[in-house]
Amino acid sequence: MQLKCVIIDDEPLALEVLKQHMAQISFLQLVQSFTDAVAGEAFLANQPVDLLFIDINMPDKKGTDLVQSLAQKPMIVFTTAYKNYAVEGFELDALDYLVKPISFERFARAAQKALELSQLKRSVKPVDDCLYVRSEYQLVKLPFADILYIESVEDYLKIHLATGRPVMTLMTMKAALDKLPPGQFERIHRSYIVSLSKIKSIINRKVALVNGVELPVSNSYVDVVRSWRR
């Protein structure tokens, strides 16, 4: 399998390092590279690729803004000299985040993630019954039927399962809801999403689950919970 790649970085030296790293990995094919973010954006609008390595902090356009503007988003690996951009990058479902100077070993790990994700996507049936999340440097498959509830913990989500220990992943609540099947999961609090099939009872403003856990219902979601009783 070959992954078609584009690199966008306004620093010529950093761009050259990425090109050298890429040349050493057989399954990566460099289609084009740009030091101009606007030119790179125009190219991607007409030439979809599999994988994009892009700097976040560029003078003509931020990498995060460029990614958001793309109608067809490839797998994204952000590169930057600033660690504090990591959360912003992952909120855009970035595959990885590389801090400069980027070693070949770290670049190769990101490339391997891209290959594994691409292979998995090709093997997954169009209609699936699982949630896929990145946790501890691997892609984890979580059947919807196993999820009890999802808890927001700062920048992470803690996915509580009927069997096994919880799974931690860097994702927003909104991103999780977008990936979950409608009608099977509902948000009841800024910090909680529940599986409707795992609810045992609703008492006042608490939702009791089949495993004995009780979760609060916040003011914003009281009407949602009340609608289940109609």
Residue frames as a rotation matrix with the C-alpha (Angstrom) as fourth column:
MET 1
0.574 0.819 0.000 0.00
0.819 -0.574 0.000 0.00
0.000 0.000 -1.000 0.00
GLN 2
-0.601 -0.722 0.342 1.23
0.728 -0.672 -0.140 3.48
0.331 0.165 0.929 -0.93
LEU 3
0.341 0.659 -0.671 0.09
0.821 -0.556 -0.130 6.61
-0.459 -0.506 -0.730 0.90
LYS 4
0.020 -0.270 0.963 0.12
0.747 -0.636 -0.194 9.77
0.664 0.723 0.189 -1.19
CYS 5
0.184 -0.092 -0.979 1.50
0.912 -0.356 0.205 12.64
-0.367 -0.930 0.018 0.90
VAL 6
0.401 -0.136 0.906 1.77
0.361 -0.885 -0.293 16.42
0.842 0.444 -0.306 0.89
ILE 7
-0.123 -0.481 -0.868 4.02
0.984 -0.171 -0.045 18.51
-0.126 -0.860 0.495 3.16
ILE 8
0.470 0.237 0.850 3.25
0.364 -0.930 0.058 22.15
0.804 0.282 -0.523 4.00
ASP 9
0.482 -0.400 -0.780 5.81
0.801 -0.160 0.577 24.04
-0.355 -0.903 0.243 6.09
ASP 10
0.983 -0.026 0.180 6.96
0.060 -0.888 -0.456 27.63
0.172 0.459 -0.872 5.68
GLU 11
0.462 -0.878 0.124 10.45
-0.629 -0.225 0.744 26.81
-0.625 -0.422 -0.657 7.04
PRO 12
0.544 -0.254 -0.800 12.63
-0.730 0.327 -0.600 25.47
0.414 0.910 -0.007 4.17
LEU 13
-0.572 -0.818 0.058 14.98
-0.728 0.473 -0.496 23.62
0.378 -0.326 -0.866 6.56
ALA 14
-0.426 0.506 0.750 12.11
-0.536 0.526 -0.660 21.88
-0.729 -0.683 0.047 8.38
LEU 15
0.632 0.673 -0.384 10.55
-0.681 0.246 -0.690 21.04
-0.370 0.697 0.614 5.03
GLU 16
0.123 -0.695 -0.708 13.78
-0.795 0.357 -0.490 19.46
0.594 0.623 -0.509 3.83
VAL 17
-0.749 -0.370 0.549 14.07
-0.651 0.568 -0.504 17.34
-0.126 -0.735 -0.666 7.00
LEU 18
0.066 0.876 0.478 10.54
-0.501 0.443 -0.744 15.99
-0.863 -0.190 0.468 6.48
LYS 19
0.680 0.147 -0.719 11.29
-0.732 0.205 -0.650 15.21
0.052 0.968 0.247 2.83
GLN 20
-0.348 -0.890 -0.294 14.43
-0.782 0.448 -0.432 13.31
0.517 0.080 -0.852 3.81
HIS 21
-0.621 0.214 0.754 12.54
-0.535 0.587 -0.608 11.32
-0.573 -0.781 -0.250 6.44
MET 22
0.422 0.906 -0.017 9.77
-0.589 0.260 -0.765 10.53
-0.689 0.333 0.644 3.98
ALA 23
0.321 -0.381 -0.867 12.23
-0.886 0.203 -0.417 9.30
0.335 0.902 -0.272 1.35
GLN 24
-0.725 -0.682 0.097 13.35
-0.658 0.643 -0.392 6.55
0.206 -0.348 -0.915 3.77
ILE 25
-0.451 0.664 0.596 9.86
-0.263 0.539 -0.800 5.06
-0.853 -0.518 -0.068 4.18
SER 26
-0.968 -0.125 0.217 8.79
0.143 0.436 0.889 2.88
-0.206 0.891 -0.404 1.28
PHE 27
-0.324 0.925 0.198 5.03
0.945 0.325 0.027 3.21
-0.039 0.196 -0.980 1.70
LEU 28
0.294 0.383 -0.876 5.06
0.356 -0.894 -0.272 7.04
-0.887 -0.232 -0.399 1.67
GLN 29
-0.166 -0.276 0.947 4.89
0.985 -0.090 0.147 8.79
0.044 0.957 0.286 -1.70
LEU 30
-0.350 -0.020 -0.937 5.55
0.325 -0.940 -0.101 12.52
-0.879 -0.340 0.336 -1.71
VAL 31
0.297 0.568 0.768 3.20
0.940 -0.030 -0.341 14.11
-0.171 0.822 -0.543 -4.22
GLN 32
0.231 -0.195 0.953 4.06
0.369 -0.889 -0.271 17.77
0.900 0.414 -0.133 -3.55
SER 33
-0.080 -0.264 -0.961 5.57
0.985 -0.167 -0.036 20.06
-0.151 -0.950 0.273 -0.91
PHE 34
0.376 0.310 0.873 4.88
0.479 -0.872 0.103 23.73
0.793 0.380 -0.476 -0.18
THR 35
-0.708 -0.499 -0.500 6.37
0.702 -0.418 -0.577 26.56
0.079 -0.759 0.646 1.87
ASP 36
-0.849 0.509 0.139 3.28
-0.479 -0.855 0.199 28.65
0.221 0.102 0.970 1.00
ALA 37
-0.763 0.582 0.283 0.18
0.129 0.565 -0.815 27.55
-0.634 -0.586 -0.506 2.94
VAL 38
0.078 0.839 -0.539 -2.24
-0.547 -0.416 -0.726 29.23
-0.833 0.351 0.427 0.50
ALA 39
-0.181 -0.222 -0.958 -0.68
-0.962 0.243 0.125 27.44
0.205 0.944 -0.257 -2.48
GLY 40
-0.981 -0.194 -0.026 -0.82
-0.179 0.942 -0.283 24.17
0.079 -0.273 -0.959 -0.56
GLU 41
-0.436 0.894 0.098 -4.49
-0.080 0.070 -0.994 24.72
-0.896 -0.442 0.041 0.24
ALA 42
0.175 0.482 -0.859 -5.30
-0.884 -0.307 -0.353 25.36
-0.434 0.821 0.372 -3.43
PHE 43
-0.586 -0.474 -0.657 -3.49
-0.717 0.681 0.148 22.18
0.377 0.558 -0.739 -4.45
LEU 44
-0.969 0.183 0.163 -5.34
0.045 0.787 -0.615 20.03
-0.241 -0.589 -0.772 -1.88
ALA 45
-0.198 0.953 -0.230 -8.70
-0.507 -0.301 -0.808 21.42
-0.839 -0.044 0.542 -3.00
ASN 46
0.463 0.348 -0.815 -8.17
-0.884 0.109 -0.455 19.77
-0.070 0.931 0.358 -6.41
GLN 47
-0.017 -0.575 -0.818 -5.78
-0.451 0.734 -0.507 16.93
0.892 0.360 -0.272 -5.62
PRO 48
0.756 0.358 0.548 -6.94
-0.642 0.244 0.727 14.82
0.126 -0.901 0.414 -2.64
VAL 49
-0.251 -0.874 -0.416 -4.16
-0.524 0.484 -0.700 12.88
0.814 0.042 -0.580 -0.92
ASP 50
0.310 0.338 -0.889 -3.98
0.401 0.801 0.444 10.27
0.862 -0.494 0.113 1.84
LEU 51
0.402 -0.325 -0.856 -1.72
0.908 0.020 0.419 12.01
-0.119 -0.946 0.303 4.35
LEU 52
0.553 -0.173 0.815 -0.84
0.183 -0.929 -0.322 15.64
0.813 0.327 -0.482 5.08
PHE 53
-0.016 -0.621 -0.784 2.12
0.997 -0.065 0.031 16.79
-0.070 -0.781 0.620 7.16
ILE 54
0.267 0.244 0.932 1.46
0.473 -0.876 0.094 20.43
0.840 0.416 -0.349 8.01
ASP 55
-0.803 -0.555 -0.218 3.01
0.508 -0.445 -0.738 23.08
0.312 -0.703 0.639 10.23
ILE 56
0.152 0.894 -0.421 0.54
0.987 -0.160 0.015 24.83
-0.054 -0.417 -0.907 12.54
ASN 57
0.455 -0.018 -0.890 2.20
0.353 -0.914 0.199 28.22
-0.818 -0.404 -0.409 13.00
MET 58
-0.335 -0.511 0.792 2.64
0.935 -0.079 0.344 29.74
-0.113 0.856 0.504 9.51
PRO 59
-0.797 -0.095 -0.597 2.56
0.198 -0.974 -0.111 33.45
-0.571 -0.207 0.795 8.63
ASP 60
-0.861 0.456 -0.225 0.07
-0.434 -0.428 0.793 33.37
0.265 0.780 0.566 5.75
LYS 61
0.247 0.966 -0.074 -2.38
-0.721 0.234 0.652 30.87
0.647 -0.108 0.755 7.28
LYS 62
-0.239 -0.276 0.931 -2.45
-0.892 0.440 -0.098 28.68
-0.383 -0.854 -0.351 10.38
GLY 63
-0.892 -0.181 -0.414 -2.28
-0.351 0.854 0.385 24.98
0.283 0.489 -0.825 9.66
THR 64
-0.748 0.663 0.035 -5.36
0.399 0.492 -0.774 24.32
-0.530 -0.565 -0.632 11.81
ASP 65
-0.038 0.732 -0.680 -7.38
-0.409 -0.632 -0.658 26.86
-0.912 0.253 0.324 9.80
LEU 66
-0.460 -0.202 -0.865 -6.22
-0.888 0.121 0.444 25.30
0.014 0.972 -0.235 6.55
VAL 67
-0.995 0.076 -0.071 -7.26
0.079 0.996 -0.042 21.81
0.067 -0.048 -0.997 7.69
GLN 68
-0.442 0.885 -0.147 -10.69
0.255 -0.033 -0.966 23.08
-0.860 -0.465 -0.211 8.76
SER 69
-0.081 0.395 -0.915 -11.21
-0.716 -0.662 -0.223 24.61
-0.694 0.637 0.336 5.30
LEU 70
-0.868 -0.347 -0.356 -10.66
-0.497 0.577 0.648 21.33
-0.019 0.739 -0.673 3.42
ALA 71
0.168 0.970 -0.177 -13.79
-0.979 0.186 0.088 19.69
0.118 0.158 0.980 2.05
GLN 72
0.840 -0.025 -0.542 -12.01
-0.013 0.998 -0.065 16.33
0.543 0.062 0.838 1.83
LYS 73
0.517 -0.643 0.565 -9.69
-0.855 -0.353 0.380 15.86
-0.045 -0.680 -0.732 4.78
PRO 74
0.223 -0.537 -0.814 -6.75
-0.180 0.798 -0.575 13.46
0.958 0.275 0.081 4.51
MET 75
0.640 -0.193 -0.744 -5.11
0.750 0.368 0.550 11.97
0.168 -0.910 0.380 7.58
ILE 76
0.698 -0.298 0.651 -3.37
-0.188 -0.954 -0.234 14.84
0.690 0.041 -0.722 9.36
VAL 77
0.317 -0.664 -0.677 -0.01
0.946 0.267 0.182 15.01
0.060 -0.699 0.713 11.14
PHE 78
0.956 0.024 0.294 0.70
0.012 -0.999 0.041 18.44
0.295 -0.035 -0.955 12.59
THR 79
0.101 -0.969 -0.225 4.29
0.942 0.166 -0.293 19.65
0.321 -0.182 0.929 12.95
THR 80
0.731 0.155 0.665 5.32
0.023 -0.979 0.202 22.62
0.682 -0.133 -0.719 15.06
ALA 81
-0.420 -0.907 -0.024 7.92
0.180 -0.057 -0.982 24.01
0.890 -0.416 0.187 17.42
TYR 82
-0.590 0.274 0.759 5.25
-0.732 -0.580 -0.359 24.77
0.342 -0.767 0.543 20.04
LYS 83
-0.934 0.181 -0.307 3.90
0.266 0.927 -0.264 22.02
0.237 -0.329 -0.914 22.33
ASN 84
-0.715 0.667 -0.210 0.95
-0.040 -0.339 -0.940 24.14
-0.698 -0.664 0.269 23.45
TYR 85
-0.378 0.591 -0.713 -0.81
-0.924 -0.283 0.256 23.62
-0.050 0.756 0.653 20.11
ALA 86
-0.987 -0.141 -0.083 -1.29
-0.149 0.983 0.106 19.88
0.066 0.117 -0.991 20.73
VAL 87
-0.525 0.848 0.078 -4.87
0.329 0.287 -0.899 20.02
-0.785 -0.446 -0.430 22.05
GLU 88
0.073 0.538 -0.840 -6.01
-0.619 -0.636 -0.461 22.25
-0.782 0.554 0.286 19.20
GLY 89
-0.557 -0.382 -0.738 -4.52
-0.827 0.342 0.447 19.79
0.082 0.859 -0.506 16.74
PHE 90
-0.988 0.156 0.023 -6.15
0.150 0.975 -0.163 16.72
-0.048 -0.158 -0.986 18.24
GLU 91
-0.291 0.934 -0.207 -9.55
-0.048 -0.231 -0.972 18.44
-0.956 -0.273 0.112 18.34
LEU 92
0.147 0.276 -0.950 -9.35
-0.942 -0.254 -0.219 18.31
-0.302 0.927 0.222 14.55
ASP 93
0.873 0.204 0.442 -8.89
-0.170 0.979 -0.115 14.53
-0.456 0.025 0.889 14.77
ALA 94
0.318 -0.853 -0.413 -5.20
-0.913 -0.158 -0.376 14.77
0.255 0.497 -0.829 13.92
LEU 95
0.764 -0.112 -0.635 -3.47
0.045 0.992 -0.121 11.42
0.643 0.063 0.763 13.63
ASP 96
0.286 -0.741 -0.607 -0.34
0.958 0.229 0.172 12.69
0.012 -0.631 0.776 15.36
TYR 97
0.983 -0.039 0.178 1.51
-0.059 -0.992 0.107 15.78
0.172 -0.116 -0.978 16.51
LEU 98
0.405 -0.911 -0.076 5.26
0.881 0.411 -0.233 16.14
0.243 0.027 0.970 15.97
VAL 99
0.925 -0.152 -0.349 7.37
0.042 -0.870 0.491 18.69
-0.378 -0.469 -0.798 17.84
LYS 100
0.701 -0.696 0.158 10.41
0.123 -0.100 -0.987 20.08
0.702 0.712 0.016 16.05
PRO 101
-0.330 -0.477 -0.814 13.19
-0.944 0.164 0.287 19.11
-0.004 0.863 -0.505 15.69
ILE 102
0.672 0.719 0.177 11.62
-0.697 0.694 -0.179 15.90
-0.252 -0.003 0.968 14.40
SER 103
-0.411 -0.822 0.394 13.74
-0.634 0.568 0.524 12.77
-0.655 -0.035 -0.755 14.61
PHE 104
-0.557 0.185 -0.810 13.40
-0.677 0.463 0.572 10.03
0.481 0.867 -0.132 12.00
GLU 105
-0.928 0.183 -0.323 12.26
0.312 0.856 -0.412 7.57
0.201 -0.483 -0.852 14.69
ARG 106
-0.553 0.757 -0.349 9.38
0.106 -0.351 -0.930 9.84
-0.826 -0.551 0.114 15.76
PHE 107
-0.328 0.396 -0.857 8.45
-0.895 -0.420 0.148 10.56
-0.301 0.816 0.493 12.13
ALA 108
-0.777 -0.043 -0.628 8.44
-0.361 0.848 0.388 6.83
0.516 0.528 -0.675 11.37
ARG 109
-0.854 0.505 -0.126 6.05
0.396 0.472 -0.787 6.16
-0.338 -0.722 -0.603 14.27
ALA 110
-0.264 0.766 -0.586 3.61
-0.405 -0.639 -0.654 8.72
-0.875 0.065 0.479 12.87
ALA 111
-0.413 0.039 -0.910 3.92
-0.904 0.104 0.415 7.19
0.111 0.994 -0.007 9.41
GLN 112
-0.951 0.033 -0.307 3.22
0.052 0.997 -0.052 3.71
0.305 -0.066 -0.950 10.79
LYS 113
-0.582 0.794 -0.174 0.08
0.152 -0.104 -0.983 5.01
-0.799 -0.598 -0.061 12.52
ALA 114
-0.160 0.507 -0.847 -1.11
-0.823 -0.543 -0.170 6.39
-0.546 0.670 0.504 9.19
LEU 115
-0.670 -0.151 -0.726 -0.48
-0.607 0.674 0.420 3.06
0.426 0.723 -0.544 7.44
GLU 116
-0.945 0.298 -0.135 -2.31
0.323 0.785 -0.528 1.07
-0.051 -0.543 -0.838 10.12
LEU 117
-0.377 0.844 -0.381 -5.29
-0.112 -0.450 -0.886 3.44
-0.919 -0.291 0.264 10.11
SER 118
-0.257 0.236 -0.937 -5.50
-0.948 -0.249 0.197 3.35
-0.187 0.939 0.288 6.33
GLN 119
-0.847 -0.097 -0.523 -5.40
-0.247 0.942 0.226 -0.46
0.471 0.321 -0.822 6.32
LEU 120
-0.820 0.563 -0.101 -8.07
0.356 0.363 -0.861 -0.60
-0.448 -0.742 -0.498 9.02
LYS 121
-0.269 0.738 -0.619 -10.38
-0.532 -0.649 -0.543 1.79
-0.803 0.184 0.567 7.16
ARG 122
-0.418 0.061 -0.906 -10.12
-0.880 0.222 0.421 -0.36
0.227 0.973 -0.040 4.04
SER 123
-0.881 0.021 -0.473 -10.98
0.063 0.995 -0.074 -3.50
0.469 -0.095 -0.878 5.99
VAL 124
-0.773 0.625 -0.114 -13.92
0.059 -0.108 -0.992 -2.01
-0.632 -0.774 0.046 7.94
LYS 125
-0.400 0.735 0.547 -17.39
0.915 0.281 0.290 -2.55
0.059 0.616 -0.785 6.49
PRO 126
-0.591 0.187 0.784 -19.31
0.164 -0.924 0.344 0.63
0.789 0.332 0.516 5.55
VAL 127
0.437 0.744 0.505 -21.83
-0.515 -0.253 0.819 0.00
0.738 -0.618 0.273 8.34
ASP 128
-0.490 -0.691 -0.531 -20.09
0.148 0.534 -0.832 -0.77
0.859 -0.487 -0.159 11.61
ASP 129
0.666 0.735 -0.130 -21.18
0.198 -0.006 0.980 -1.27
0.720 -0.678 -0.149 15.19
CYS 130
0.307 -0.680 -0.666 -18.02
0.951 0.186 0.248 0.00
-0.045 -0.709 0.704 16.83
LEU 131
0.988 -0.153 -0.018 -16.34
-0.152 -0.986 0.072 3.20
-0.029 -0.068 -0.997 17.95
TYR 132
0.417 -0.908 0.027 -12.69
0.816 0.362 -0.451 3.58
0.400 0.210 0.892 16.93
VAL 133
0.975 -0.156 0.158 -10.47
-0.209 -0.884 0.419 5.74
0.074 -0.441 -0.894 19.15
ARG 134
0.176 -0.975 -0.135 -6.75
0.041 0.144 -0.989 6.30
0.984 0.168 0.066 19.57
SER 135
0.873 0.058 0.485 -5.44
-0.476 -0.121 0.871 5.28
0.109 -0.991 -0.078 22.98
GLU 136
0.459 -0.783 0.420 -1.88
-0.281 0.321 0.905 4.63
-0.843 -0.533 -0.073 24.14
TYR 137
-0.349 -0.690 -0.634 -0.45
-0.752 -0.198 0.629 4.93
-0.559 0.696 -0.450 20.60
GLN 138
-0.964 0.082 0.254 -2.84
0.212 0.814 0.541 2.43
-0.162 0.575 -0.802 19.06
LEU 139
-0.515 0.850 -0.106 -6.24
-0.727 -0.368 0.579 2.36
0.454 0.376 0.808 17.41
VAL 140
-0.936 0.225 0.271 -8.77
-0.050 0.677 -0.734 0.70
-0.349 -0.701 -0.623 19.72
LYS 141
-0.592 0.779 -0.205 -12.06
-0.203 0.102 0.974 -0.83
0.780 0.619 0.098 18.55
LEU 142
-0.929 0.334 0.162 -14.91
-0.152 0.056 -0.987 -0.47
-0.339 -0.941 -0.001 21.07
PRO 143
-0.627 0.772 0.104 -18.26
0.604 0.398 0.690 -2.14
0.491 0.496 -0.716 20.26
PHE 144
-0.467 0.532 0.706 -21.14
-0.462 -0.828 0.318 0.26
0.754 -0.178 0.632 20.94
ALA 145
0.502 0.752 -0.427 -22.84
-0.080 0.533 0.842 -2.52
0.861 -0.389 0.328 22.92
ASP 146
0.084 -0.571 -0.816 -19.94
0.859 0.457 -0.231 -2.55
0.505 -0.682 0.529 25.42
ILE 147
-0.740 -0.412 0.532 -20.02
0.183 -0.884 -0.430 1.18
0.647 -0.221 0.730 26.21
LEU 148
-0.168 0.644 -0.746 -21.76
0.985 0.092 -0.143 2.12
-0.024 -0.760 -0.650 29.48
TYR 149
0.901 0.391 -0.189 -21.02
0.386 -0.920 -0.063 5.83
-0.198 -0.016 -0.980 29.53
ILE 150
0.072 -0.862 0.502 -18.42
0.801 -0.250 -0.544 8.38
0.594 0.441 0.672 28.48
GLU 151
0.705 0.089 -0.703 -16.90
0.621 -0.556 0.552 10.83
-0.342 -0.827 -0.447 30.94
SER 152
0.614 -0.503 0.608 -15.10
0.180 -0.661 -0.728 14.06
0.768 0.557 -0.316 30.10
VAL 153
0.677 -0.513 -0.528 -11.84
0.626 0.024 0.780 14.44
-0.387 -0.858 0.337 32.05
GLU 154
-0.013 -0.615 -0.788 -10.13
-0.086 -0.785 0.614 17.73
-0.996 0.076 -0.042 31.13
ASP 155
-0.161 -0.098 -0.982 -8.96
-0.924 -0.335 0.185 17.31
-0.347 0.937 -0.037 27.50
TYR 156
-0.939 -0.251 -0.236 -9.60
-0.313 0.908 0.280 13.56
0.144 0.336 -0.931 27.49
LEU 157
0.239 0.971 -0.028 -12.59
-0.881 0.229 0.414 11.23
0.408 -0.074 0.910 27.39
LYS 158
-0.800 -0.361 0.478 -12.80
-0.551 0.758 -0.350 8.24
-0.236 -0.544 -0.805 29.70
ILE 159
-0.093 0.761 -0.642 -14.91
-0.800 0.327 0.503 5.55
0.593 0.561 0.578 28.04
HIS 160
-0.470 0.011 0.883 -16.39
-0.750 0.522 -0.406 3.21
-0.466 -0.853 -0.237 30.65
LEU 161
-0.435 0.195 -0.879 -17.10
-0.654 0.602 0.457 -0.32
0.619 0.774 -0.134 29.43
ALA 162
0.658 0.734 0.170 -19.30
-0.689 0.495 0.530 -3.17
0.305 -0.465 0.831 30.61
THR 163
0.887 -0.462 -0.002 -16.23
0.431 0.827 0.362 -5.39
-0.165 -0.322 0.932 30.63
GLY 164
0.087 -0.957 0.276 -12.60
0.921 -0.028 -0.388 -4.40
0.379 0.288 0.880 31.11
ARG 165
-0.244 -0.289 -0.926 -10.99
0.727 -0.686 0.023 -1.21
-0.642 -0.667 0.377 32.29
PRO 166
0.735 0.552 -0.393 -11.95
0.208 -0.736 -0.644 2.24
-0.645 0.392 -0.656 30.92
VAL 167
0.040 -0.673 0.739 -10.25
0.999 0.047 -0.011 3.53
-0.027 0.739 0.674 27.79
MET 168
0.261 -0.057 -0.964 -8.76
0.257 -0.958 0.127 7.05
-0.930 -0.281 -0.236 27.73
THR 169
-0.053 -0.271 0.961 -8.62
0.998 0.003 0.056 9.01
-0.018 0.963 0.270 24.49
LEU 170
-0.684 -0.220 -0.696 -7.87
0.243 -0.968 0.067 12.62
-0.688 -0.123 0.715 23.52
MET 171
-0.649 0.587 0.484 -11.20
0.590 -0.014 0.808 13.73
0.481 0.810 -0.337 22.05
THR 172
-0.860 0.440 0.259 -13.96
-0.507 -0.793 -0.337 16.27
0.057 -0.421 0.905 22.65
MET 173
-0.495 0.777 0.388 -17.49
0.069 0.480 -0.874 15.35
-0.866 -0.406 -0.292 23.71
LYS 174
0.321 0.631 -0.707 -18.82
-0.658 -0.388 -0.645 16.79
-0.681 0.672 0.291 20.44
ALA 175
-0.328 -0.530 -0.782 -16.45
-0.925 0.348 0.152 14.63
0.191 0.773 -0.604 18.39
ALA 176
-0.948 0.005 0.317 -17.56
-0.118 0.923 -0.366 11.55
-0.295 -0.385 -0.875 20.33
LEU 177
-0.100 0.994 0.032 -21.25
-0.099 0.022 -0.995 12.29
-0.990 -0.103 0.097 19.74
ASP 178
0.200 0.111 -0.973 -20.57
-0.929 -0.295 -0.224 12.70
-0.312 0.949 0.044 16.03
LYS 179
-0.633 -0.556 -0.539 -19.10
-0.695 0.715 0.078 9.18
0.342 0.423 -0.839 15.96
LEU 180
-0.865 0.349 0.359 -21.84
-0.019 0.693 -0.721 7.52
-0.501 -0.630 -0.593 18.06
PRO 181
-0.735 0.632 0.244 -25.10
0.501 0.264 0.824 6.25
0.457 0.728 -0.511 16.50
PRO 182
-0.721 0.533 0.442 -28.02
-0.619 -0.783 -0.064 8.65
0.312 -0.320 0.895 17.08
GLY 183
0.320 0.942 -0.101 -30.78
-0.710 0.309 0.632 7.23
0.627 -0.131 0.768 19.21
GLN 184
0.506 -0.209 -0.837 -28.42
0.414 0.910 0.024 4.95
0.757 -0.359 0.547 21.13
PHE 185
-0.346 -0.679 -0.647 -26.42
0.934 -0.186 -0.304 7.52
0.086 -0.710 0.699 23.11
GLU 186
0.597 0.539 0.595 -27.41
0.439 -0.840 0.320 10.84
0.672 0.070 -0.737 24.71
ARG 187
-0.637 -0.749 0.182 -25.59
0.305 -0.462 -0.833 13.59
0.708 -0.475 0.523 26.54
ILE 188
0.427 0.814 -0.394 -27.05
0.694 -0.015 0.720 14.26
0.580 -0.581 -0.571 30.00
HIS 189
0.782 -0.320 -0.535 -24.38
0.294 -0.566 0.770 16.57
-0.549 -0.760 -0.349 31.42
ARG 190
0.744 -0.570 -0.349 -21.42
-0.666 -0.587 -0.460 18.61
0.057 0.575 -0.816 30.17
SER 191
-0.260 -0.925 0.277 -19.27
-0.948 0.299 0.112 15.73
-0.186 -0.233 -0.954 31.45
TYR 192
-0.564 0.078 0.822 -21.36
-0.155 0.968 -0.198 12.65
-0.811 -0.239 -0.534 30.61
ILE 193
-0.235 0.531 -0.814 -22.76
-0.925 0.135 0.355 10.75
0.298 0.836 0.460 27.64
VAL 194
-0.352 0.158 0.922 -24.78
-0.542 0.769 -0.339 7.61
-0.763 -0.620 -0.185 28.44
SER 195
-0.935 0.160 -0.316 -25.79
-0.152 0.625 0.766 4.54
0.320 0.764 -0.560 26.49
LEU 196
-0.228 0.937 0.264 -29.59
-0.941 -0.281 0.186 4.45
0.249 -0.206 0.946 26.56
SER 197
0.363 0.375 -0.853 -29.61
-0.292 0.915 0.278 0.65
0.885 0.148 0.442 26.60
LYS 198
-0.423 -0.628 -0.653 -27.55
0.471 0.463 -0.750 0.66
0.774 -0.625 0.100 29.83
ILE 199
-0.622 0.280 0.731 -29.98
-0.628 -0.736 -0.252 2.83
0.467 -0.616 0.634 31.83
LYS 200
-0.792 0.345 -0.504 -31.71
0.523 0.809 -0.268 0.97
0.316 -0.476 -0.821 34.68
SER 201
0.264 0.900 -0.347 -33.79
0.964 -0.247 0.093 3.83
-0.002 -0.359 -0.933 36.09
ILE 202
-0.461 -0.298 0.836 -34.17
0.306 -0.938 -0.166 7.60
0.833 0.179 0.523 36.29
ILE 203
0.215 0.465 -0.859 -34.65
0.969 0.009 0.248 9.01
0.123 -0.885 -0.449 39.78
ASN 204
0.621 0.081 -0.779 -35.19
0.301 -0.943 0.142 12.76
-0.723 -0.323 -0.610 40.07
ARG 205
0.833 -0.368 -0.413 -32.15
-0.553 -0.564 -0.613 14.21
-0.007 0.739 -0.673 38.34
LYS 206
-0.256 -0.899 0.355 -29.97
-0.768 0.413 0.490 11.12
-0.588 -0.147 -0.796 38.40
VAL 207
0.518 0.303 -0.800 -29.60
-0.764 0.585 -0.274 8.39
0.385 0.752 0.534 35.81
ALA 208
0.159 -0.417 0.895 -28.84
-0.661 0.628 0.410 4.96
-0.734 -0.656 -0.176 37.30
LEU 209
-0.030 -0.278 -0.960 -27.01
-0.934 0.350 -0.072 2.52
0.356 0.895 -0.270 35.06
VAL 210
0.751 0.404 -0.523 -27.11
-0.311 0.914 0.260 -1.28
0.583 -0.033 0.812 35.08
ASN 211
-0.011 -0.842 -0.539 -23.69
0.442 0.479 -0.758 -1.46
0.897 -0.246 0.368 36.78
GLY 212
0.318 0.239 -0.918 -24.89
0.947 -0.040 0.318 0.61
0.039 -0.970 -0.239 39.76
VAL 213
-0.772 -0.626 -0.111 -23.29
0.623 -0.780 0.062 3.90
-0.125 -0.021 0.992 38.75
GLU 214
0.435 0.884 -0.172 -25.48
0.830 -0.468 -0.304 7.00
-0.349 -0.011 -0.937 39.14
LEU 215
-0.645 -0.638 0.420 -24.83
0.760 -0.592 0.268 10.02
0.078 0.492 0.867 36.92
PRO 216
-0.320 0.524 -0.789 -26.18
0.333 -0.718 -0.611 13.55
-0.887 -0.459 0.055 37.42
VAL 217
0.062 0.411 0.910 -28.39
0.986 -0.165 0.007 15.33
0.153 0.897 -0.416 34.91
SER 218
-0.799 -0.408 -0.442 -27.48
0.485 -0.871 -0.072 19.00
-0.356 -0.272 0.894 34.45
ASN 219
-0.148 0.790 -0.595 -29.97
0.003 -0.601 -0.799 21.82
-0.989 -0.120 0.086 33.89
SER 220
-0.402 -0.097 -0.910 -29.22
-0.808 -0.429 0.403 21.99
-0.430 0.898 0.094 30.18
TYR 221
-0.794 -0.012 -0.608 -30.25
-0.404 0.758 0.513 18.37
0.455 0.653 -0.606 29.62
VAL 222
-0.730 0.585 0.353 -33.28
-0.221 0.286 -0.932 17.99
-0.646 -0.759 -0.079 31.93
ASP 223
0.188 0.863 -0.470 -35.72
-0.805 -0.139 -0.577 18.28
-0.564 0.486 0.668 29.01
VAL 224
-0.256 -0.355 -0.899 -33.80
-0.827 0.562 0.013 15.63
0.500 0.747 -0.438 27.08
VAL 225
-0.988 -0.151 -0.032 -34.15
-0.105 0.811 -0.576 13.15
0.113 -0.565 -0.817 29.94
ARG 226
-0.442 0.893 0.085 -37.81
-0.370 -0.095 -0.924 14.03
-0.817 -0.440 0.372 30.48
SER 227
0.020 0.449 -0.893 -38.53
-0.997 -0.060 -0.053 13.29
-0.077 0.892 0.446 26.82
TRP 228
-0.803 -0.358 -0.476 -37.53
-0.416 0.909 0.019 9.64
0.426 0.214 -0.879 27.37
ARG 229
-0.863 0.480 0.157 -40.56
0.090 0.452 -0.888 9.17
-0.497 -0.752 -0.433 29.63
ARG 230
-0.240 0.817 -0.525 -43.08
-0.779 -0.485 -0.398 10.31
-0.580 0.313 0.752 27.04
